[in-house]
Amino acid sequence: MAKTVSKKNIRKTKKIVSPFSAYWKKNNFLLLLLGLIIIIAGYVFMSMGPWNSFPSLFISPVLLIIGYLLVLPASVLYFKKEQPINQEGHDIASGKS
């Protein structure tokens, strides 16, 4: 008699998890969006009026510096630490007070 051989599923696909999901949270994306809006506003102010107008010479550089040097790096570097679990009972049981 012939034996029946069961085929094993060789192609098991693993779900690939993005490495950015651990770092990029909603707050990071909101800061990135805010930075892009500030940068776009800076370029809009730069294009207003003649080249020596007040918005082109003063407002635009301030907005661009804030966008490029403060908000965009903050969106990359911002990481909210999770609150530690209150282990007050554990500390008392181990002799710590």
N, C-alpha and C positions, 0 to 999 in steps of 0.2 A: 504494500500500500504506500502511496505517496504521502509525504508529510506536507502540510500546508505551512508555508512560511509567511509570517506577517511582516509587512514592510514597515520599517521605521521611518518616521517623518524626519528626513535628513535636514530639510530646509526649515529650521525654526528661526523665524526672524525675531530679533530682539528689538524692542522699541528704543529708538535712539532718543536720548534726552539731551536737550540743548545745554551746553555748559554755561550759557548766560542766564538760564532760568534761576540759578542759585543767587546770582548777583543783581540782576536787573529786575527790580520790583516796580510797582506802579508809581511810586514817588520818583524813581530815577527817570522813567519815561516822561513824567510831568515836568521835571526840571529840564530835561533835554528839549521838550517842546517849548518851554518858556524861553530857553536860551536861543532856539532858532527864531522865535518870534521877535526877541530883542534884537538879534542880528539883522533880520530882515527890516525891522523898523529903522535900524541904524543906516542901512543902505538906502532906504527910502528917503530919510532925512538928508543923506549925502547928495541925492539927486535933485533936491528941491532948489529952485531958484538959481541964481548965478553961483559961480564957484566960491565967491567970497561972502556969501550970506551967513547969517548967524546959525541957522540949522546945519549948514554944511560944515562950518568950521568948529562949532562948539558942541552941539547936541549929538551929532553923528559919531564923533570919536569917543565920546563918553559912553554912548550906548554900545558901540562895538567893543570897547575895552571891557565893559561889564559883561557882555555876552560871551566873548571869547576867553577872558581870563578868570571870570568868577563863576558864571552859571554853568557853562559846559563842563569844566573840570568838576564842579560840585555834583553834576548829574552822574559823572563816572565814579567819583570817589565816595558818594554818600552811601552809607550802609548802616541801617538801623539795627542795633544789637537787640536780640530778643531778651525779654525780661527773665532773669533767673527765677527758678521755682523757689518759693519760700520754703526753706528747710529748717525752720525754727525748731520744730519738734525734733528733728534729727540732731541738731546741734546740742540741744539740752540732753538728749539721751546719750550722746557721746561724751558728755562732761564739759562741753564748751558753754560759756554763758555770755 
